[in-house]
Every structure is written in structure tokens, then in C-alpha cells.
Amino acid sequence: MKVLIIEDEKPSARRLQRMLERHGVAVDQMLHSVEESIEWFANNPHPDLIFLDIQLSDGLSFEIFDEVEVKSAIIFTTAFDEYALQAFKLNSIDYLLKPIDEDELGRAIQEYEERNPSPSNVQLNFEDIKKLLVNPVGREYKKRFTTKIGQHIKMIPVDEIECFYSENKGTYAHTIDGRGYLLDTTLEQLEGELSPEKFFRISRKFYVNIDSIKDIISYTNSRLQLKLNSYKEQAVIVAREKVKDFKIWLE
């Protein structure tokens, strides 16, 4: 069995290589970028199995297959959230959630060997998979939130919310008209209620609406700063560990 790892973080690639070797699987090649992978596929026989990271240093790994007709079985390695992973499961797409667990890796290898897929039945529609990552199927999301103002209850449509943020132990919705409303929820609870196509949690303090991002600026310590259309109360910073997935979300 010929095996290829495509992973932009070299320590992660080496760790996966060592884990595979402990399962008796030798890795023939490790690649780290879209450009490098396209060149390699053009000049080498395709492997039997690819362990494929989704976000590489120079773009999404799907871009490789815009140039190359894949002739290999693929196991994705991903750090995406549970709803995207449900979409993978529903569509019988193999994946390993980072950080990769050795027992899970062993099961994935065993399943691959039992299926013994041929090139004719491993062709994948990468555009469809990409869509699944940002719009998992079968999931309903909230269309509005409510907040109490005096003796009144106000309804706030989700489409009018520019961002959600936490402040002084409270969670607020900031609307496109520049107003902030205290909600009876937490950012953690919002995680399963907001469409991942529209909203992304950029840090412990913020969820942002993609339609409200006016500008994206490089910031210190490999972070990003966002300028929103109306929210100006505090700096809106994409945490360093979120930058990679944030860039995928923008695609």
C-alpha cells in the first residue's frame, strides 16, 4: 500500500507518519502545500491512500484536485466542528478529527483495507464536500432572538445581528443599526444555534456575521483584526488558533 500525507504543519505530518508506522504502514511521501502537491501528482504515480489536511499553507487542499484527477482513496484530517463532521458521516466521507487519536487511526486503516477501494469508486466531488463544511445538511438554525426591554420583549432577526460578544459576564447582540442588546444566553450555547455559513466564533469573546466584515487587517502574534460595519466598542480580534479555520470559512 502506497501512502501519501498532505499536511502543511510539518510536526503534525511527522507525528502522523510515526503513528502510521506503528500500525505497520509506511509513508512514501509527505507534501505541505497546494503548489507542491500539484507538481508531485503531475510527475508521480498516484498512491493508494492519501491522508489529506483541508487547509494548507497556500490554500484549500481541494484546489489540488482542480488541477489533478484524483485516483486515490482519501481520509481527511480536520479540526472542523461537530456539525461539519456530521455532514461527513452522512455522506460516507472518511475523516480523522485533529488531534488524531491512535486508536481512531487504526480503525480508519482497517476500514480502508476491508473495503479495498478501486480508483473507480473513490472519485469525490470536492465542491460538494467544501459546501458541506460551511453548510452541514439537516440542521435548523435560529432565525431570531428575543431580549427584554423594560416590560417589553423585543424580537431581533438573526440577519440584523452584526456580531455577538461577551462583556462583564453578559452576552450581547450588536445589530446593524449600531445597538447592543443583552441576551439570556452564552456564546457557548450559541454554537449550536447559529448557521456556520453566516457566523464564525473568532475568539472566546466574539461571534461575527460574515456580511458585516468591512476589512481584515494583519495583527500582532499572527492574529487578524476585523473592522465591522458599525461595531466599534472594542477591538475585534481573530485568535491565533482560529485564524486557519477562519480563512477556510471565508472561502
TAWO-V952577 format. One record per backbone hydrogen bond with DSSP energy under -0.5 kcal/mol. CO is the residue of the C=O (numbers start at 1). NH is the residue of the N-H. E is the energy in kcal/mol with one decimal. If there is no record, write none. Layout:
co->[CO:CO]
nh->[NH:NH]
e->[E:E]
This chain:
co->[1:2:2:3:3:4:5:5:6:8:9:10:11:12:13:14:15:16:17:18:19:20:20:21:24:26:29:31:32:33:34:35:36:37:38:39:40:40:48:49:50:50:51:51:52:54:54:56:59:60:61:61:62:63:63:64:64:68:73:75:76:76:77:78:81:82:83:84:85:86:87:88:89:92:94:96:101:102:103:104:105:106:107:108:109:110:111:112:118:119:124:125:126:127:128:129:130:131:131:136:143:145:147:147:148:149:152:152:154:155:156:157:158:160:160:162:163:164:165:167:170:171:172:172:173:173:174:174:175:179:181:183:183:186:187:188:189:190:190:193:195:195:198:200:200:202:205:206:206:207:208:209:210:212:212:215:217:219:220:223:224:225:226:226:227:227:231:235:236:237:238:239:239:240:242:243:244:245:246:247:248]
nh->[3:48:49:28:29:51:7:31:53:10:13:14:15:16:17:18:19:20:21:22:23:23:25:24:26:28:5:7:57:37:38:39:40:41:42:43:43:44:73:4:52:75:6:53:77:56:61:59:56:63:64:65:65:66:67:67:68:70:50:52:78:96:54:98:85:86:87:88:89:90:91:93:92:94:76:78:105:106:107:108:109:110:111:112:113:114:115:116:121:122:126:129:130:131:132:133:134:134:135:139:158:156:149:154:150:152:149:154:147:157:145:160:161:162:176:209:174:207:172:170:167:183:165:174:175:181:162:163:178:175:173:171:185:190:191:191:192:193:194:142:198:199:210:202:208:239:166:202:203:164:200:212:213:214:229:227:225:223:223:219:238:217:228:236:214:215:228:237:226:239:224:242:243:243:246:247:248:249:250:251:251]
e->[-0.5:-1.5:-2.0:-2.3:-1.1:-2.8:-0.6:-2.9:-2.8:-0.9:-2.2:-2.6:-2.2:-2.4:-2.2:-2.4:-2.2:-2.5:-2.4:-1.7:-0.8:-0.9:-2.6:-1.7:-0.6:-0.6:-2.3:-2.6:-0.9:-1.9:-2.5:-1.9:-2.1:-2.7:-1.6:-0.7:-1.2:-0.7:-2.4:-2.3:-0.7:-2.8:-2.9:-0.6:-2.6:-0.6:-3.2:-1.3:-2.7:-1.8:-1.7:-0.6:-0.9:-0.9:-0.6:-1.1:-1.3:-0.9:-2.4:-2.2:-0.5:-2.6:-0.9:-3.0:-2.0:-1.8:-1.5:-1.8:-2.3:-2.6:-1.4:-2.8:-1.8:-0.5:-2.2:-2.4:-2.3:-2.1:-2.1:-2.3:-2.3:-2.2:-2.6:-2.2:-2.5:-2.2:-2.0:-2.5:-2.0:-1.0:-1.1:-1.8:-2.5:-2.0:-1.8:-1.3:-0.8:-0.7:-1.9:-0.6:-2.5:-3.5:-0.5:-3.2:-0.5:-2.3:-3.1:-0.5:-2.1:-0.5:-2.4:-1.7:-2.0:-0.6:-2.4:-2.3:-3.0:-2.5:-3.3:-1.9:-2.6:-3.2:-2.2:-0.5:-0.6:-2.3:-2.9:-1.5:-2.1:-2.8:-2.5:-0.6:-1.3:-1.6:-0.8:-0.7:-0.8:-1.9:-1.5:-2.2:-1.2:-2.8:-2.8:-0.9:-2.4:-2.7:-1.6:-1.0:-1.2:-2.3:-1.8:-2.0:-0.9:-0.7:-1.5:-2.7:-3.2:-0.5:-1.2:-2.6:-3.3:-2.9:-0.6:-0.6:-3.3:-1.6:-0.6:-0.8:-3.2:-0.6:-1.1:-1.8:-1.0:-0.7:-2.6:-2.2:-1.4:-2.5:-1.5:-0.6:-1.4]
